[in-house]
Amino acid sequence: MSTFIQLHLLTSYPPSNLNRDELGRPKTAKMGGKDRLRISSQSLKRAWRTSDSFKAAVGDHIGKRTKKMGLDAARKFKNAGILQEDAISWGKQIAEAFAETESIDRSDPYKETLLKQPIHMSHIEYNKLNELIDTLCREKRAPQDEELELLSKEHNAVDIAMFGRMLAVKGKMNLGMDAAVQVAHAITVHEVTVEDDYFTAVDDLNTKQDDAGAAHIGETEFASGVFYLYICINTGLLVENLKNKEPEKANELANKSLAALIEAAATISPTGKQCSFASRACASYILVEKGNQQPRSLSVAFLKPVKGEDILSMAISELEKRRDNFDKVYGPCYGEGSLTKIINFVKE
């Protein structure tokens, strides 16, 4: 039976634009019939897994996402004296082992070696791929199917174990892995209105003899709010995903990755427009639950938008009230205290 860890965080952000849509506006969503600010789970996960604190905690046990492994291979083949046509063909063969590649572009034949979307790979897989490419360059030959299959036999990247490969298109190899960590989109507990910031820039060398106006006029959009974030961790699946390379160290690595994830979720902000707004924030409230019960979000606590001057306190009250209601039906499974106590509670 799996043990689930559920994290419920409330984080207050000042005026910001942490996660933008295609028009550059802060992302939003309708909830309870009202407009709310939203930070996508993709934005949050990237901010966490690329943060200095996460990297320091897990060391080399972290992966990279790219769509260029076939392109890099093709260029290495070409630099090794292999004909361009063969270099591109072999690079595409390597790329297609992982996922589907781009369509042929006559103006840039190397483009067909690119994947349609990035794939998440561990440093072990990257090292093995580079070793294979070096061998192929020396032997001046195309890769064999069995050589490519070996590339995905083992990994020890905690972010892959947590979030999966994040791959929507398939390749020839079976790279599927169920994510052990589910991250909801963060959403404000209250209704919001996105506002406009009209700004100008002054030319420092403008003597104002000919033109006293601004050198640039621009506009950006922003909003502020208290966000509710829900994270669900299947600890059994996390350990299982990490057994691939070093089974005897899976539990230790799982504990490291859990501590790194919780600290990042509590302290790391998405990087969008930080230079303009410096909207860095730590979680003001964290509720952690642990048990074998079927996991559930507490977002329903905010289906009716929180209103008032002290929104954070009211949000905490609503969250705990909803938690208590669930506990009456399903049983309690929560811990509380400092961030260190929460991490130790989770690691027990």
C-alpha positions, 0 to 999 in steps of 0.5 A: 500500500502506498504512503501519500504525502500531501502538501498544502501551501499558502504563499502571498505574492506582491505585484508580480507577473510570475507566469505569463500567457501568450500575450504577456499577461499573468496567467488566470483561470476561472474558479467558483465563477470568479477570475483567479491568478494562476501559476502553472505546474510546469513553471513551478516544477522548472523553478524548483528543479533548476534552483541552486538549493535543489541542485545542492541537495541532490548533486549529480542526481538531476536531469536535463531537458533538451530536443537537441541530442540528435543535432549535437550528434550530427554535428559531431559526426560532421566534425569527425569527417563523416559525410553531411548526409550520413551525419544527419541520417545517423543523428536523426536515427539517434533522436528517433530512438527517444521521440518523434523528430521535426519534419524535413526542412530543405533550407536547414537539413540539420533541423530534421534531427531535432525532437518535436519537444524536449525530453528529460534525460539523466546525466547517466544517459547523457554520458552513455550517449556521448560515449556511443557517439564517440565510438561511432565517430571513431568507427565511422558507422551508424548506430545499431538498434541494440546500442540505442536501447541500452541508453535508457536502461538505467538512470538516477535522476530524482527529477525524472523519478519525481516528475516523469519524462514529461514527454508527450510524443513517443520514440522507439525506446520505452521511456515511460515512467509514472511521475511520483509527484503531482503538482497542481496549478497554484491559484489565488484564494480570492478574486483578482483583477489584472492591472496595467503598468504604464512606464517610460524610460529616459535617455540619459544623454538627452539634453532636452534641446530638441525633445524633452519626451521619454525615449521609450514608452511601454506597458506591462501587466501584473497582479498580486495575490495569495496562492494555494498550491497542492502537491501530492507525493507517492513515496512508494512510487518515488522509491521504486523509480529510484531503484533503477540504478542503485537499489540499495541507495533508493531510500536515502536518495528518496529522502534527499529528494523529498527534503529538496522538493519541500524546501524548494516549494516553500522558498523558490519563486518562478523567475518571470519578471523578477527583475521588474517586480522582485516578487520573491516570496516564501510560503506563509503557511504549510500543511502537510498530511501523510497516510495511506488514504486516497489523496485529495486537494483542499482547493474546494476551501476556496471555491467561494473566494476569500474576501476581507482585509486579512486574506491570509488569515482567513485563507488559513482558517478556511483551509483548516476548516476544510481539512477538519471536515475531511478528517471527520470522514477519512481520518487525520494524517497531518503534521505541523511545525517549522519547515525542518519539522515538516521535512523530518515528519515527511522523511520518517 
